[in-house]
Structures are given as C-alpha cells and as structure tokens.
C-alpha cells in the first residue's frame, strides 16, 4: 500500500546539477519548499518516494547525502556489541552507532522542520535496519533504542499503527516470532517473496524485499518472460497490501541499469535500491511521472 505525500505543484522544470540537487533558482521560482535554506537540517531536495540508499552508512556523509538527494529510504547495517548497535557491513565499526549517525540526526532534523523529515512533506522516511548479528539478541536492543524517540518513530500498539515521520523496518537476521508476539513495537518486518500468501498483516510486514536474481535478468533484452515474472511478484505483493523492493539490481551506469529501472517503473515496483544517489535522483526526476 503506497503512502503518498502532499505534493506542491511545480510550474518550472527541475534542473539537476552535477551533485544531483535541484538548482535554487528553479525551485525558488515555484515557491517549492525543497530548496537550500542555509540550515543543514533543512537544506533538502524534492522527496523521491521510490529512492532507497543501499548501505547508506558507506557514503561520505551517512544519511545527509541521501537526504540531500531526496531519498526517502535509507539502509543501516548493525551489529550488537556490548549492548550497543554499531554500523558496518562485514563487521562492526566501533566508532559509529545507529544512534549517532541516524536516530540523533533524524530527530534533530525532525524538530528543525516542524515535525517532518523534509519541510512541508507529509510522508515518512523508511529506516531499514539490516541486522548482521544474532537476530533474537539484537531486536530487543533495537526496540529499546527506538523507544527513546517516541515523537519520531512510527509505533504499532494493540493492533493499530500510529504513523510518525520515521518508520523502522528490520531486515537481515530478523526475529519474526518475537515481532509477531509483541503487542507494542516500534519496528516492522522486512518480508521476502516466500512470506507472501502466509497471512502476514501489513501492520507487521509493510515491505517485501528480495534478491533481483528471482527475476533472472542480468543484461541484454528484457524478455517477455522476465517482464511477466517481475509483474507477477509486484502484483502478488500489492494484492496483499505490501510494498516491494529488489536488492542486488544492476547498479553500474549503463543500458542495463536504465533498463531495470524502466521495467521496475512499468511494473510498479515501490522501492529502488541503489548506491548511486545522484544517478537515481536524476533518473526519477526525468522518468517517473509521480516525481516529475
């Protein structure tokens, strides 16, 4: 089920610079709030509903770079070490934590923008927390940390979801039984294609993610068989009320990546996975009618 933001109609074409952000002149001419303000917590691009920053913590400025390019979904891999959640892919970086690089900056930005991640935006940012350490041990710590930010985090309580500016979705090593049993939680479950048809509610599993290898396309012509398979996955997820994302899509600049993004757009894929922030921002502003 797609959450839609309040759109401010643009009467001037958005121009994308080498850094991938819209020029101040074009934005100011439209009265659009998505422009540089001089405040780093408010300087922002147009929010892009499909844009997900894969392994966001590996960018020069974690979170900040993604938000400067309008991304509405970011991924942080975490490891539990001595009760703290450290960032890292192959192992924990003991100098960086989920709180220091994501939760604290997000609540600061939330307050600077009067209760939203982007000024004047009614949508929510997805914080995808990819658990690399033991799932049952790590999830309670995630919950405790998220609970320290009640004004910021979406919460599930007694069968109902109270939407906030940031929604945490747990991926990687997930503890599904514990999450299903919880009557109150501040994180949600990142499902897989194998979870479809099992009666899991979108109030627990708002997102289904899967390796792009399930589609089988690696380059060349995108065949009718590839297209039918992709659309069957999307249609099944949407029929059950879930958004859908594929990881490990071709991400190197070129025809293959553009083909994948175009086919995802045509099929209705909700979340695009990329490491190239400026590249996806430019592509969506050019090709996605919802954004352009």
C-alpha positions as CSV (number, residue, x, y, z in Angstrom):
1,X,0.0,0.0,0.0
2,X,1.6,3.2,-1.1
3,X,1.9,6.2,1.2
4,X,1.6,9.4,-0.8
5,X,3.0,12.7,0.3
6,X,1.4,16.1,-0.2
7,X,2.7,17.4,-3.5
8,X,3.3,21.0,-4.2
9,X,2.7,21.6,-7.9
10,X,5.8,22.7,-9.8
11,X,5.5,25.1,-12.6
12,X,9.1,25.1,-13.6
13,X,11.2,22.1,-14.7
14,X,13.5,20.9,-12.0
15,X,17.1,21.2,-13.1
16,X,19.6,18.6,-11.8
17,X,23.2,19.7,-11.2
18,X,26.3,17.5,-11.1
19,X,25.6,17.0,-7.4
20,X,22.1,15.8,-8.2
21,X,20.2,18.6,-6.4
22,X,17.7,21.0,-7.9
23,X,19.0,24.5,-8.6
24,X,17.9,27.1,-6.1
25,X,16.8,29.4,-9.0
26,X,14.3,26.9,-10.4
27,X,13.0,25.9,-7.1
28,X,12.5,29.4,-5.7
29,X,10.6,30.4,-8.9
30,X,8.0,27.8,-8.0
31,X,7.7,28.5,-4.3
32,X,8.7,24.9,-3.6
33,X,10.0,24.4,0.0
34,X,12.5,21.8,-1.2
35,X,15.5,24.1,-1.6
36,X,18.6,25.1,0.2
37,X,17.9,27.3,3.3
38,X,21.3,27.8,4.8
39,X,20.4,25.4,7.6
40,X,22.0,22.0,7.1
41,X,19.0,20.3,8.8
42,X,16.6,21.9,6.3
43,X,18.7,22.0,3.1
44,X,16.9,19.4,1.0
45,X,15.9,18.1,-2.4
46,X,12.5,17.0,-3.6
47,X,11.5,13.8,-1.7
48,X,11.5,10.8,-4.0
49,X,9.2,8.1,-2.8
50,X,10.9,5.2,-4.6
51,X,14.5,6.1,-3.7
52,X,16.4,3.8,-1.3
53,X,20.0,4.3,-0.3
54,X,21.6,0.8,-0.1
55,X,24.3,0.6,2.5
56,X,23.8,4.2,3.2
57,X,26.4,4.3,6.0
58,X,29.2,3.8,3.4
59,X,28.6,7.2,1.8
60,X,30.9,10.1,2.8
61,X,28.1,11.6,4.9
62,X,25.7,8.9,6.1
63,X,22.1,9.9,6.0
64,X,22.9,13.5,5.0
65,X,24.0,12.6,1.4
66,X,20.8,10.6,0.9
67,X,18.6,13.3,2.2
68,X,20.4,15.9,0.1
69,X,19.4,13.8,-2.9
70,X,15.7,13.4,-1.8
71,X,15.9,9.8,-0.7
72,X,13.0,8.6,1.5
73,X,14.5,5.2,2.5
74,X,18.0,4.5,3.9
75,X,19.7,1.3,5.0
76,X,21.9,0.9,8.0
77,X,23.6,-2.5,8.8
78,X,24.0,-3.0,12.5
79,X,26.0,-5.3,14.8
80,X,25.2,-5.8,18.5
81,X,28.4,-5.4,20.6
82,X,28.2,-5.0,24.4
83,X,24.7,-3.7,24.3
84,X,25.3,-1.1,21.6
85,X,24.3,-1.1,17.9
86,X,27.3,-0.4,15.7
87,X,27.3,0.2,11.9
88,X,29.1,-1.9,9.4
89,X,28.8,-4.5,6.7
90,X,31.5,-7.1,7.2
91,X,32.0,-6.3,10.8
92,X,31.1,-3.6,13.4
93,X,32.8,-0.2,13.1
94,X,33.1,0.7,16.8
95,X,33.4,4.4,16.1
96,X,29.8,4.7,14.6
97,X,26.5,3.8,16.1
98,X,22.9,3.7,14.9
99,X,22.1,6.4,17.4
100,X,24.9,8.8,16.5
101,X,24.6,8.5,12.7
102,X,20.8,8.0,12.2
103,X,18.5,8.4,15.2
104,X,20.0,11.5,16.7
105,X,20.4,13.4,13.4
106,X,16.9,12.4,12.3
107,X,15.2,13.7,15.5
108,X,17.3,17.0,15.1
109,X,16.1,17.3,11.6
110,X,12.5,16.4,12.6
111,X,12.4,19.2,15.1
112,X,14.1,21.7,12.7
113,X,11.4,21.0,10.1
114,X,8.5,21.3,12.5
115,X,7.7,17.7,12.6
116,X,8.8,16.2,9.3
117,X,12.0,14.9,7.7
118,X,11.6,17.2,4.7
119,X,9.9,20.7,5.0
120,X,6.3,20.5,4.2
121,X,6.3,16.8,3.4
122,X,3.6,14.5,4.8
123,X,5.4,11.2,4.0
124,X,7.6,9.0,6.2
125,X,11.2,8.1,5.9
126,X,12.0,4.4,6.0
127,X,14.9,3.4,8.2
128,X,15.8,-0.1,7.0
129,X,17.9,-1.7,9.8
130,X,19.7,-4.7,8.4
131,X,20.7,-6.9,11.4
132,X,24.1,-8.6,10.9
133,X,24.4,-10.0,14.4
134,X,22.1,-12.5,16.1
135,X,18.5,-11.6,15.5
136,X,16.8,-12.6,18.8
137,X,19.6,-10.8,20.8
138,X,19.6,-7.7,18.6
139,X,15.9,-7.0,18.1
140,X,15.2,-6.1,21.8
141,X,18.0,-3.6,21.7
142,X,16.7,-2.0,18.5
143,X,13.3,-1.7,20.2
144,X,14.8,-0.1,23.3
145,X,16.7,2.5,21.3
146,X,13.8,3.4,19.1
147,X,11.6,3.8,22.2
148,X,13.8,6.7,23.2
149,X,12.5,8.7,20.2
150,X,8.7,8.5,20.7
151,X,7.9,11.7,18.8
152,X,9.9,10.4,15.7
153,X,9.2,6.7,15.3
154,X,6.1,5.0,13.9
155,X,4.7,2.6,16.5
156,X,2.5,-0.5,16.4
157,X,0.3,-0.7,19.5
158,X,-2.5,-3.1,20.3
159,X,-3.3,-3.9,16.6
160,X,-3.0,-0.3,15.3
161,X,-0.2,1.6,13.6
162,X,0.4,5.2,14.7
163,X,2.3,6.8,11.8
164,X,5.2,9.1,12.6
165,X,7.9,10.8,10.5
166,X,10.3,7.7,10.5
167,X,9.4,4.0,10.2
168,X,12.0,1.5,11.1
169,X,11.9,-1.8,9.2
170,X,14.1,-4.7,10.4
171,X,15.8,-6.7,7.7
172,X,18.6,-9.3,7.7
173,X,18.6,-11.5,10.8
174,X,15.0,-10.9,11.9
175,X,13.2,-12.5,14.8
176,X,9.7,-13.0,13.3
177,X,8.2,-14.9,16.2
178,X,9.1,-12.2,18.7
179,X,7.9,-9.5,16.4
180,X,4.6,-11.3,15.8
181,X,4.1,-11.8,19.5
182,X,4.7,-8.2,20.5
183,X,1.7,-6.1,21.4
184,X,3.8,-2.9,21.2
185,X,6.7,-2.4,18.9
186,X,8.5,0.4,17.0
187,X,9.9,-1.6,14.2
188,X,8.4,-3.6,11.4
189,X,9.3,-6.8,9.5
190,X,11.0,-6.8,6.1
191,X,9.5,-9.8,4.3
192,X,10.6,-12.0,1.4
193,X,8.7,-13.4,-1.6
194,X,8.4,-16.6,0.4
195,X,6.4,-14.7,3.0
196,X,3.6,-14.0,0.5
197,X,0.4,-15.9,1.0
198,X,1.1,-16.7,4.7
199,X,-1.5,-14.2,6.0
200,X,1.0,-11.8,7.5
201,X,-0.5,-8.4,8.0
202,X,0.9,-5.2,6.6
203,X,0.8,-3.8,10.1
204,X,3.7,-6.2,10.7
205,X,5.3,-6.5,7.3
206,X,4.8,-3.3,5.2
207,X,7.6,-4.2,2.8
208,X,8.7,-7.3,0.9
209,X,12.3,-7.4,-0.3
210,X,14.0,-10.0,-2.4
211,X,17.2,-10.6,-4.4
212,X,16.9,-9.4,-8.1
213,X,18.1,-12.9,-9.1
214,X,14.5,-14.0,-8.6
215,X,13.7,-12.1,-11.9
216,X,16.8,-13.6,-13.6
217,X,17.7,-10.5,-15.7
218,X,21.4,-9.6,-15.9
219,X,21.6,-7.7,-19.2
220,X,20.6,-7.5,-22.8
221,X,17.0,-7.6,-23.9
222,X,14.4,-7.6,-21.1
223,X,12.3,-10.5,-22.4
224,X,8.5,-11.1,-22.0
225,X,9.3,-13.9,-19.6
226,X,11.4,-11.5,-17.4
227,X,8.6,-9.0,-17.6
228,X,5.9,-11.4,-16.7
229,X,7.8,-12.8,-13.7
230,X,8.6,-9.3,-12.4
231,X,5.0,-8.2,-12.7
232,X,3.7,-11.3,-11.0
233,X,5.9,-10.6,-8.0
234,X,4.7,-7.0,-7.8
235,X,1.1,-7.9,-8.3
236,X,1.2,-10.5,-5.6
237,X,2.8,-8.1,-3.1
238,X,0.4,-5.3,-3.9
239,X,-2.6,-7.6,-3.6
240,X,-1.7,-8.4,0.0
241,X,-1.0,-4.7,0.8
242,X,2.8,-4.7,0.8
243,X,5.3,-2.5,-1.0
244,X,8.1,-4.4,-2.8
245,X,11.8,-3.8,-3.3
246,X,14.6,-5.8,-5.0
247,X,18.2,-5.7,-3.9
248,X,21.3,-6.6,-6.0
249,X,19.8,-4.9,-9.1
250,X,22.4,-3.9,-11.7
251,X,23.7,-0.6,-10.4
252,X,26.6,0.3,-12.7
253,X,25.9,3.2,-15.1
254,X,24.7,2.0,-18.5
255,X,21.9,0.5,-20.5
256,X,21.3,-2.5,-18.2
257,X,20.7,-0.3,-15.2
258,X,18.4,2.0,-17.1
259,X,16.5,-1.0,-18.5
260,X,16.0,-2.4,-15.0
261,X,14.8,1.0,-13.6
262,X,12.4,1.4,-16.6
263,X,11.0,-2.1,-16.1
264,X,10.6,-1.6,-12.4
265,X,8.7,1.6,-13.0
266,X,6.4,0.0,-15.6
267,X,5.7,-2.9,-13.2
268,X,5.0,-0.7,-10.2
269,X,8.0,-1.6,-8.0
270,X,7.8,0.7,-5.0
271,X,11.4,1.0,-3.8
272,X,14.5,1.2,-6.0
273,X,17.8,0.0,-4.5
274,X,21.0,1.9,-5.4
275,X,24.4,3.1,-4.3
276,X,24.4,5.9,-6.9
277,X,22.4,8.6,-5.1
278,X,22.7,11.3,-7.8
279,X,22.1,8.9,-10.6
280,X,18.8,7.6,-9.3
281,X,17.7,11.1,-8.3
282,X,18.3,12.3,-11.8
283,X,16.6,9.3,-13.4
284,X,13.5,9.5,-11.3
285,X,13.0,13.2,-11.8
286,X,13.3,12.6,-15.5
287,X,11.3,9.4,-16.0
288,X,8.9,8.9,-13.1
289,X,5.6,10.8,-13.7
290,X,4.9,10.7,-10.0
291,X,8.0,12.7,-9.3
292,X,8.3,14.9,-12.4
